[in-house]
């Protein structure tokens, strides 16, 4: 076998490989001989078909088959000999494949880039300094009360938080439109279910009131014909109700599975959950900054083949999410461009973190794996059952080991980064956009 290597562009390489004619011809003849012994052809007894007939009927296809296998086999030998690390499948092109002549072919492929980490001390991180306060816990209890509120009918003017049962009929340019009409529609004021302005215009109405309101559809509204259009809605209010929050007592605690210890036990349990979620959110924010800094200080060429693979992964994940919301037969074909930037980022991040793990000879910390599994399990009703499931599911266990190793790499990068603690609140971390 003769091999030459050519750099075409960037990470792309082209191998030109020549396999001796004798190697190819011997393999072809052996296979044709085997076919002659086993193949049934009309007019000839089994095993008595003349070689010339076998050659004429099967020679070309057998040679193509042999060439394909030899190209694959010799490609592997060549990349080992040339110390090349392919980042995707090669594209083979046979340049010469004739009887009595050497098999000559080209294999074009990309290689993994050489990763050299630098400027890790220039990574800047603002680490949130935050804890769960009594005020945060009180606010969470208000949220829990709202989740279990009941409704009581009233006759007063409505305000934010009240619920109305209404009929509405909308028109644009004097014409009714699809989705613009409903009867007995229940709407909680402040829920944001309707287009901007709708809830504001009907706030203050009482049971029995009728009113025509005018509002404008947003420019980014999903229905093309309604974007930016003024609309009139005839409103009839049939019933208004105000919220009734449950008392925070032992019965309230039982709603959340706390049978003993009452409100104090519930506050302790909720506080633990909030602290766990806060800790995870802080870690995620720090990790995001570390990775962003790592990407900024390390330029890296990335193989298009790896990006394409990652695009496929992201597209499949998106399709799976859509499948739960739409008819599978009507799912759109999502274009690769939708995922390309995210795919590039993920590939680059993986290569850089992989190098951090490699140069520092990091090994999976089983104690961290156990900690991660316990943290994930604590969110479930029966943590022990979840932990046992992880132990018996190799795929899930491997995923958690990968997460642990990635966290170890981030923690190592954090040691050399410029870290500044910044005071923050529970809301800042858990609800940064104020939603």
C-alpha positions as CSV (number, residue, x, y, z in Angstrom):
1,X,0.0,0.0,0.0
2,X,1.2,3.5,-1.0
3,X,-0.1,6.6,0.8
4,X,0.2,10.3,0.3
5,X,-1.4,13.0,2.5
6,X,-2.6,16.4,1.3
7,X,-4.1,19.3,3.3
8,X,-6.8,20.7,1.1
9,X,-8.2,23.4,3.4
10,X,-8.5,24.0,7.2
11,X,-9.0,20.6,8.9
12,X,-9.8,18.8,5.6
13,X,-7.3,16.1,4.5
14,X,-7.1,14.0,1.4
15,X,-5.4,10.6,1.3
16,X,-4.4,9.1,-2.0
17,X,-4.0,5.3,-1.5
18,X,-2.8,2.7,-3.9
19,X,-3.5,-1.0,-3.3
20,X,-1.3,-3.5,-5.4
21,X,-3.2,-5.1,-8.3
22,X,-2.2,-8.6,-7.0
23,X,-4.0,-7.9,-3.7
24,X,-7.2,-6.9,-5.5
25,X,-7.2,-9.6,-8.2
26,X,-6.6,-12.4,-5.7
27,X,-9.5,-11.3,-3.6
28,X,-11.8,-11.0,-6.7
29,X,-10.8,-14.4,-8.0
30,X,-11.4,-16.1,-4.7
31,X,-14.9,-14.6,-4.5
32,X,-15.7,-15.5,-8.1
33,X,-14.5,-19.1,-7.4
34,X,-16.8,-19.3,-4.4
35,X,-19.7,-18.0,-6.4
36,X,-19.0,-20.6,-9.1
37,X,-19.3,-23.4,-6.5
38,X,-22.5,-22.2,-4.9
39,X,-24.5,-20.2,-7.6
40,X,-27.2,-22.0,-9.6
41,X,-27.3,-20.9,-13.3
42,X,-29.8,-22.4,-15.8
43,X,-28.1,-24.8,-18.2
44,X,-25.3,-25.8,-15.9
45,X,-24.9,-28.3,-13.1
46,X,-24.2,-26.9,-9.6
47,X,-20.5,-26.3,-9.3
48,X,-19.8,-26.8,-13.0
49,X,-20.4,-23.3,-14.3
50,X,-17.4,-22.2,-16.5
51,X,-15.3,-19.4,-14.9
52,X,-15.8,-17.3,-18.0
53,X,-19.6,-17.3,-17.4
54,X,-19.1,-16.4,-13.8
55,X,-16.7,-13.6,-14.7
56,X,-19.1,-12.2,-17.3
57,X,-22.1,-12.3,-15.0
58,X,-20.6,-11.3,-11.7
59,X,-17.1,-10.0,-12.3
60,X,-17.9,-6.3,-12.3
61,X,-20.1,-6.3,-9.2
62,X,-17.7,-8.5,-7.3
63,X,-14.8,-6.1,-8.2
64,X,-16.8,-3.1,-6.9
65,X,-17.6,-5.0,-3.7
66,X,-14.0,-5.9,-3.1
67,X,-12.9,-2.4,-3.9
68,X,-15.3,-0.9,-1.4
69,X,-14.0,-3.2,1.4
70,X,-10.4,-2.7,0.5
71,X,-10.8,1.1,0.5
72,X,-12.3,1.0,4.0
73,X,-9.7,-1.5,5.3
74,X,-6.7,0.4,3.8
75,X,-8.1,3.8,4.9
76,X,-8.0,2.6,8.5
77,X,-4.4,1.3,8.1
78,X,-3.4,4.6,6.5
79,X,-4.8,6.9,9.2
80,X,-3.1,4.7,11.8
81,X,0.2,4.9,10.0
82,X,-0.1,8.7,9.4
83,X,-1.3,9.3,12.9
84,X,-4.5,11.1,11.7
85,X,-7.7,11.4,13.8
86,X,-10.7,11.6,11.6
87,X,-13.7,13.7,12.8
88,X,-16.3,12.1,10.5
89,X,-16.8,9.5,7.8
90,X,-14.5,9.8,4.8
91,X,-15.7,10.3,1.2
92,X,-14.1,7.7,-1.1
93,X,-13.5,8.2,-4.8
94,X,-12.0,5.4,-6.8
95,X,-9.5,6.8,-9.4
96,X,-8.5,3.4,-10.9
97,X,-10.3,0.1,-10.5
98,X,-9.5,-2.2,-13.4
99,X,-8.4,-5.8,-13.8
100,X,-4.7,-6.2,-13.6
101,X,-4.1,-2.7,-12.3
102,X,-3.6,-1.3,-8.8
103,X,-6.7,0.0,-7.0
104,X,-6.1,3.7,-6.5
105,X,-8.5,5.9,-4.6
106,X,-8.9,9.1,-2.6
107,X,-10.3,9.5,0.8
108,X,-11.4,13.0,1.9
109,X,-12.2,13.7,5.5
110,X,-11.8,16.2,8.3
111,X,-9.5,15.7,11.3
112,X,-9.9,16.8,14.9
113,X,-8.2,20.1,15.6
114,X,-5.1,20.4,17.8
115,X,-6.4,22.0,20.9
116,X,-4.0,24.2,22.9
117,X,-5.6,25.8,26.0
118,X,-4.5,29.4,26.8
119,X,-5.4,32.5,28.8
120,X,-7.4,30.5,31.3
121,X,-6.5,33.1,34.0
122,X,-8.4,35.7,31.9
123,X,-11.8,34.0,32.4
124,X,-13.9,36.4,34.5
125,X,-16.8,35.1,36.7
126,X,-19.3,36.9,38.9
127,X,-20.4,34.4,41.4
128,X,-23.8,35.1,43.0
129,X,-23.6,35.4,46.8
130,X,-27.2,34.5,47.8
131,X,-29.2,32.5,50.3
132,X,-32.9,31.7,50.9
133,X,-34.4,34.3,53.4
134,X,-37.5,34.2,55.5
135,X,-39.0,36.8,53.1
136,X,-38.3,34.4,50.1
137,X,-40.0,31.6,52.0
138,X,-43.0,33.8,52.9
139,X,-43.4,34.7,49.2
140,X,-43.2,31.1,48.2
141,X,-46.0,30.3,50.6
142,X,-48.1,33.0,49.0
143,X,-47.5,31.2,45.6
144,X,-48.5,27.9,47.1
145,X,-51.6,29.5,48.6
146,X,-52.5,30.9,45.1
147,X,-52.0,27.4,43.6
148,X,-54.8,26.1,45.9
149,X,-57.1,29.1,45.9
150,X,-60.9,28.7,45.4
151,X,-63.3,31.3,44.0
152,X,-66.2,33.1,45.6
153,X,-68.8,35.0,43.5
154,X,-69.1,38.7,44.1
155,X,-71.0,41.7,42.7
156,X,-68.3,44.4,43.0
157,X,-66.1,46.0,40.3
158,X,-63.4,43.6,39.3
159,X,-59.7,44.0,39.9
160,X,-56.5,42.2,39.1
161,X,-56.6,38.6,40.5
162,X,-60.4,38.3,40.0
163,X,-62.0,35.9,37.6
164,X,-64.7,36.9,35.0
165,X,-67.0,34.6,33.0
166,X,-67.7,36.5,29.8
167,X,-68.9,36.3,26.2
168,X,-66.8,38.2,23.6
169,X,-67.2,38.8,19.9
170,X,-64.3,40.4,18.0
171,X,-64.3,42.3,14.6
172,X,-61.5,43.6,12.4
173,X,-62.6,46.1,9.7
174,X,-66.2,45.2,10.6
175,X,-65.6,41.5,9.9
176,X,-65.5,38.7,12.5
177,X,-62.3,36.6,12.4
178,X,-61.3,33.1,13.4
179,X,-60.8,32.7,17.2
180,X,-62.4,36.1,17.9
181,X,-65.5,34.8,19.5
182,X,-66.3,32.8,22.7
183,X,-69.2,32.2,25.2
184,X,-68.9,31.4,28.9
185,X,-65.1,32.2,28.7
186,X,-63.4,32.2,32.1
187,X,-60.5,34.8,32.4
188,X,-58.4,35.6,35.4
189,X,-57.3,39.3,35.3
190,X,-53.6,39.5,35.3
191,X,-53.0,36.1,33.8
192,X,-51.8,37.5,30.5
193,X,-53.8,35.0,28.4
194,X,-55.2,37.6,26.1
195,X,-53.6,40.1,23.7
196,X,-52.1,43.2,25.4
197,X,-54.8,45.7,26.5
198,X,-57.7,43.2,26.6
199,X,-57.6,42.5,30.3
200,X,-56.9,46.2,31.1
201,X,-60.0,47.3,29.3
202,X,-62.4,44.9,31.1
203,X,-60.9,45.4,34.6
204,X,-63.6,47.2,36.7
205,X,-66.5,45.6,35.0
206,X,-69.2,43.9,37.1
207,X,-71.6,41.0,36.5
208,X,-74.3,42.1,34.0
209,X,-72.1,44.8,32.4
210,X,-71.8,45.1,28.7
211,X,-69.1,47.0,26.9
212,X,-67.3,47.4,23.5
213,X,-63.6,47.8,23.7
214,X,-61.0,48.6,21.1
215,X,-57.5,47.2,21.2
216,X,-54.6,46.6,18.7
217,X,-53.1,43.3,17.8
218,X,-49.3,43.2,18.3
219,X,-47.1,43.5,15.2
220,X,-45.6,40.1,16.0
221,X,-49.0,38.3,16.4
222,X,-49.0,34.8,15.0
223,X,-51.9,35.3,12.6
224,X,-50.6,37.3,9.6
225,X,-54.0,38.9,8.8
226,X,-54.3,40.3,12.3
227,X,-50.8,41.8,12.8
228,X,-51.0,45.4,13.9
229,X,-54.8,45.6,13.2
230,X,-57.3,47.5,15.4
231,X,-60.1,45.2,16.7
232,X,-63.4,45.8,18.4
233,X,-64.7,43.3,21.0
234,X,-68.2,43.3,22.3
235,X,-68.0,42.1,26.0
236,X,-70.8,40.7,28.2
237,X,-69.9,39.8,31.8
238,X,-72.0,37.0,33.2
239,X,-70.2,36.4,36.5
240,X,-67.3,37.8,38.6
241,X,-65.5,35.9,41.3
242,X,-62.7,36.8,43.8
243,X,-60.0,34.5,45.0
244,X,-60.2,32.8,48.4
245,X,-56.8,31.7,49.7
246,X,-56.5,28.7,52.0
247,X,-55.4,29.3,55.6
248,X,-51.8,28.3,56.2
249,X,-52.4,25.6,58.8
250,X,-52.0,21.8,59.4
251,X,-54.6,21.1,56.8
252,X,-52.7,23.2,54.3
253,X,-49.5,21.3,55.0
254,X,-51.3,18.0,54.3
255,X,-52.1,19.2,50.8
256,X,-48.3,18.8,50.2
257,X,-48.0,15.4,51.8
258,X,-46.8,16.7,55.2
259,X,-48.8,14.6,57.6
260,X,-46.8,15.3,60.7
261,X,-45.2,18.5,62.0
262,X,-47.7,20.9,60.4
263,X,-46.7,24.3,59.0
264,X,-43.3,24.2,60.6
265,X,-42.4,20.9,58.9
266,X,-43.8,22.2,55.6
267,X,-41.7,25.4,55.8
268,X,-38.6,23.3,56.5
269,X,-39.3,21.0,53.5
270,X,-40.1,23.9,51.2
271,X,-37.0,25.8,52.4
272,X,-34.8,22.7,51.6
273,X,-36.3,22.5,48.1
274,X,-35.7,26.2,47.5
275,X,-32.1,26.0,48.7
276,X,-31.5,23.0,46.5
277,X,-32.9,24.7,43.4
278,X,-31.1,27.9,44.3
279,X,-27.8,26.0,44.6
280,X,-28.4,24.4,41.2
281,X,-29.2,27.7,39.6
282,X,-26.1,29.4,41.0
283,X,-23.9,26.5,39.8
284,X,-25.5,26.8,36.3
285,X,-24.9,30.5,36.2
286,X,-21.2,30.1,37.2
287,X,-20.8,27.2,34.7
288,X,-22.3,29.3,31.9
289,X,-19.8,32.2,32.6
290,X,-16.9,29.8,32.8
291,X,-17.7,28.2,29.5
292,X,-18.4,31.6,27.9
293,X,-15.0,32.8,29.1
294,X,-13.3,29.7,27.9
295,X,-14.8,30.1,24.4
296,X,-13.8,33.8,24.3
297,X,-10.1,33.2,25.1
298,X,-9.7,30.1,22.9
299,X,-10.2,30.4,19.2
300,X,-10.7,27.0,17.6
301,X,-11.4,25.6,14.1
302,X,-14.2,23.0,14.4
303,X,-14.9,20.2,11.9
304,X,-18.0,20.7,9.9
305,X,-18.7,16.9,10.2
306,X,-19.1,17.3,14.0
307,X,-21.3,20.3,13.6
308,X,-23.5,18.4,11.2
309,X,-23.8,15.5,13.7
310,X,-24.7,17.9,16.5
311,X,-27.3,19.7,14.3
312,X,-28.9,16.3,13.8
313,X,-29.0,15.7,17.5
314,X,-30.6,19.1,18.2
315,X,-33.1,18.7,15.4
316,X,-34.2,15.3,16.7
317,X,-34.6,16.7,20.2
318,X,-36.7,19.5,18.8
319,X,-38.8,17.1,16.8
320,X,-39.4,15.0,19.9
321,X,-40.6,18.1,21.8
322,X,-42.9,19.1,19.0
323,X,-44.2,15.5,18.7
324,X,-45.8,15.9,22.1
325,X,-47.7,19.0,21.0
326,X,-48.6,18.3,17.3
327,X,-49.8,15.5,15.1
328,X,-46.6,13.6,14.1
329,X,-47.8,13.5,10.5
330,X,-47.9,17.3,10.4
331,X,-44.5,18.0,11.9
332,X,-42.5,20.5,9.9
333,X,-39.0,19.7,8.5
334,X,-36.8,21.9,10.6
335,X,-34.0,23.5,8.7
336,X,-30.4,22.9,9.8
337,X,-29.8,26.7,9.9
338,X,-32.0,26.8,13.0
339,X,-29.5,24.8,15.0
340,X,-26.2,25.6,13.4
341,X,-24.9,28.3,15.8
342,X,-25.9,26.3,18.9
343,X,-24.3,23.2,17.4
344,X,-21.1,25.0,16.7
345,X,-21.0,26.3,20.3
346,X,-21.6,22.8,21.7
347,X,-18.9,21.2,19.5
348,X,-16.4,23.9,20.5
349,X,-17.3,23.6,24.2
350,X,-17.0,19.8,24.0
351,X,-13.5,20.0,22.4
352,X,-12.2,22.5,24.9
353,X,-13.6,20.8,28.0
354,X,-12.3,17.5,26.6
355,X,-8.8,19.0,26.5
356,X,-9.1,20.3,30.0
357,X,-10.0,16.8,31.1
358,X,-7.2,15.3,29.1
359,X,-4.3,17.5,30.1
360,X,-5.3,17.4,33.7
361,X,-5.9,13.7,33.6
362,X,-9.3,14.1,35.3
363,X,-11.1,10.9,36.3
364,X,-14.8,10.6,37.3
365,X,-15.3,11.4,40.9
366,X,-17.7,8.7,42.0
367,X,-18.5,10.7,45.2
368,X,-19.7,13.6,42.9
369,X,-21.7,11.2,40.8
370,X,-23.4,9.9,44.0
371,X,-24.1,13.5,45.1
372,X,-25.6,14.5,41.7
373,X,-27.9,11.5,41.7
374,X,-29.0,12.2,45.3
375,X,-29.7,15.8,44.4
376,X,-31.7,14.8,41.3
377,X,-33.6,12.2,43.4
378,X,-34.5,14.5,46.2
379,X,-37.0,16.3,43.9
380,X,-39.1,13.1,43.8
381,X,-41.5,11.6,46.3
382,X,-39.4,8.4,46.8
383,X,-35.7,9.4,46.4
384,X,-34.4,5.9,47.3
385,X,-36.4,4.4,44.4
386,X,-34.9,7.0,41.9
387,X,-31.4,6.4,43.2
388,X,-31.8,2.6,42.7
389,X,-33.1,3.2,39.2
390,X,-29.9,5.1,38.3
391,X,-27.8,2.3,39.7
392,X,-29.6,-0.3,37.5
393,X,-29.7,1.8,34.3
394,X,-26.3,1.9,32.7
395,X,-27.2,4.6,30.2
396,X,-28.5,7.0,32.9
397,X,-25.5,6.2,35.1
398,X,-23.1,7.0,32.2
399,X,-24.9,10.3,31.6
400,X,-24.5,11.3,35.2
401,X,-20.8,10.3,35.1
402,X,-20.4,12.6,32.1
403,X,-22.1,15.5,33.9
404,X,-19.8,14.9,36.9
405,X,-16.7,14.9,34.8
406,X,-17.8,18.1,33.1
407,X,-18.5,19.7,36.5
408,X,-15.0,18.7,37.6
409,X,-13.5,20.4,34.5
410,X,-15.5,23.6,35.2
411,X,-14.4,23.6,38.9
412,X,-10.8,23.3,37.8
413,X,-11.1,26.2,35.4
414,X,-12.8,28.2,38.2
415,X,-9.6,27.8,40.3
416,X,-7.6,29.9,37.7
417,X,-10.4,32.3,36.7
418,X,-10.9,35.8,38.1
419,X,-13.8,35.2,40.4
420,X,-15.8,38.0,42.1
421,X,-18.6,37.4,44.5
422,X,-21.7,39.6,43.9
423,X,-24.6,39.9,46.3
424,X,-27.9,38.8,44.8
425,X,-31.4,37.9,45.8
426,X,-33.4,34.7,45.4
427,X,-35.5,36.5,42.8
428,X,-32.4,37.7,40.9
429,X,-31.3,34.1,40.4
430,X,-34.5,32.2,40.0
431,X,-36.6,34.8,38.2
432,X,-34.1,37.1,36.4
433,X,-36.6,38.5,33.9
434,X,-39.2,39.2,36.6
435,X,-41.7,36.7,35.0
